[in-house]
Amino acid sequence: MQFQNLNYNAMELKEQYVQDQVRENTPEEINSEIDQKVINNLTHYYNLPSEEISKRLDKLQEEWDIEKTLEVNASAIALTGLMLGRLAGRRWYALTGVAAVFLLQHGLQGWCPPIPLLRALGIRTRKEIDEEIYALRVLRGDFDEISANSGPDEIIRSYRG
């Protein structure tokens, strides 16, 4: 059983490392703005009915994180570079190369030049989104039935909603 958890924990640690790299390479004032928005959201939903919290949770499930935003934008830029290279001149192929370099850098370092711009636009990491989801689920009462005596099945059912 410990060996199965070891594989899961290694993947989880890598994901946290990349997301922490994004936060570490974001100016503190932008991280604070993003964190303050979450606090404001939680304050707003604190006394609202479960239905309103559920609507917010649905929106959060659809929110694009920084990884997805970066991947989609880099792909769009790469495709644009390919089309322009074919139609307007070979020098446009460099645009495709730049997008590929940014993706490679992000994959290796957890950061690339577009990240500060995306963060300034309020794009969050998956971990930041998941933290708001978890807090809203606590407010909604999703975990009220869980106790220290709950079995794994009960805990998993409650976690998945």
C-alpha positions in Angstrom: 0.0 0.0 0.0 2.8 2.4 0.7 4.3 1.9 -2.7 1.0 2.8 -4.4 0.9 6.0 -2.4 4.5 6.8 -3.2 3.7 7.1 -7.0 0.8 9.3 -6.3 2.7 11.5 -3.9 5.6 12.0 -6.5 3.1 13.2 -9.1 1.4 15.5 -6.5 4.7 16.9 -5.4 5.7 17.7 -9.0 2.4 19.5 -9.6 2.8 21.5 -6.4 6.4 22.4 -7.4 5.3 23.8 -10.8 2.4 25.7 -9.2 4.7 27.0 -6.4 7.2 28.2 -9.1 4.4 30.2 -10.7 3.6 31.9 -7.4 7.2 32.4 -6.5 7.8 34.1 -9.9 4.8 36.3 -9.6 5.2 39.7 -7.9 3.8 39.6 -4.3 1.3 42.3 -5.0 -0.3 40.2 -7.7 -0.4 37.1 -5.5 -2.0 39.2 -2.8 -4.6 40.6 -5.2 -5.5 37.0 -6.3 -5.6 35.8 -2.7 -7.8 38.8 -1.7 -10.3 38.0 -4.4 -10.7 34.5 -2.9 -11.2 36.0 0.5 -13.8 38.4 -0.9 -15.6 35.6 -2.6 -15.6 33.5 0.5 -16.9 36.4 2.6 -19.6 37.1 0.0 -20.8 33.4 -0.1 -20.5 32.9 3.7 -24.2 33.4 4.5 -25.7 32.6 1.1 -27.8 29.5 0.5 -26.2 26.2 -0.7 -27.7 26.8 -4.2 -25.7 30.0 -4.6 -22.6 28.3 -3.4 -23.2 25.5 -5.9 -23.5 27.9 -8.8 -20.1 29.4 -7.8 -18.6 25.9 -7.6 -19.9 25.1 -11.1 -18.2 28.3 -12.4 -15.0 27.4 -10.6 -15.0 23.9 -12.2 -15.0 25.5 -15.6 -12.3 28.2 -14.8 -9.2 27.9 -16.8 -6.0 27.6 -14.8 -2.7 29.1 -15.8 -1.5 25.8 -17.4 -4.5 25.5 -19.7 -4.4 29.2 -20.6 -0.7 29.0 -21.4 -1.1 25.9 -23.5 -4.0 27.2 -25.5 -2.4 30.5 -26.1 0.9 29.0 -27.1 -0.8 26.6 -29.4 -2.7 29.5 -31.0 0.4 31.5 -31.5 2.3 28.5 -32.9 -0.5 27.8 -35.4 -0.6 31.5 -36.3 3.1 31.5 -36.9 2.8 28.4 -39.2 0.0 30.0 -41.2 1.7 33.4 -41.6 5.0 31.6 -42.4 3.2 29.8 -45.3 1.2 32.8 -46.5 3.4 35.9 -45.7 6.9 34.8 -45.5 9.3 32.3 -43.8 10.3 34.8 -41.1 6.9 34.2 -39.4 8.0 30.6 -38.6 10.0 32.2 -35.8 6.7 32.9 -34.0 6.1 29.1 -33.8 9.6 28.6 -32.4 9.1 31.3 -29.7 5.9 29.6 -28.6 7.6 26.2 -28.4 10.5 27.7 -26.4 8.1 29.2 -23.9 6.3 25.9 -23.5 9.6 24.1 -23.1 10.8 26.6 -20.5 7.6 26.4 -18.6 7.7 22.6 -18.6 11.3 22.5 -17.3 11.2 25.5 -14.9 7.5 26.1 -14.1 7.8 29.6 -15.4 8.1 31.5 -18.7 7.8 35.1 -19.9 4.0 35.2 -20.4 3.3 34.0 -16.9 3.6 37.5 -15.2 1.1 38.9 -17.8 -1.3 36.1 -17.3 -1.0 36.4 -13.5 -1.6 40.2 -13.8 -4.8 39.3 -15.6 -5.9 37.2 -12.6 -5.3 33.8 -14.1 -4.8 31.4 -11.2 -3.0 28.1 -10.7 -5.1 24.9 -10.4 -4.1 24.7 -6.7 -5.4 28.3 -6.1 -8.7 27.4 -7.8 -9.0 24.1 -5.8 -8.4 25.9 -2.5 -11.4 28.2 -3.2 -13.5 25.1 -4.2 -12.5 23.3 -1.0 -13.4 26.4 1.2 -16.7 26.8 -0.5 -17.5 23.1 -0.1 -16.8 23.5 3.6 -19.1 26.5 3.8 -21.8 24.5 2.0 -21.5 21.8 4.6 -20.2 19.0 2.3 -17.9 17.7 5.1 -20.2 17.9 8.1 -20.8 14.2 8.1 -17.1 13.3 8.2 -15.4 12.5 11.5 -12.2 10.8 12.6 -14.2 7.5 12.7 -15.3 7.8 9.0 -14.1 5.1 6.7 -12.3 5.6 3.4 -15.4 5.2 1.4 -17.3 7.9 3.3 -14.4 10.3 3.0 -14.0 9.7 -0.7 -17.8 10.1 -1.3 -17.8 13.3 0.6 -14.7 14.7 -1.2 -16.1 13.9 -4.6 -19.4 15.5 -3.8 
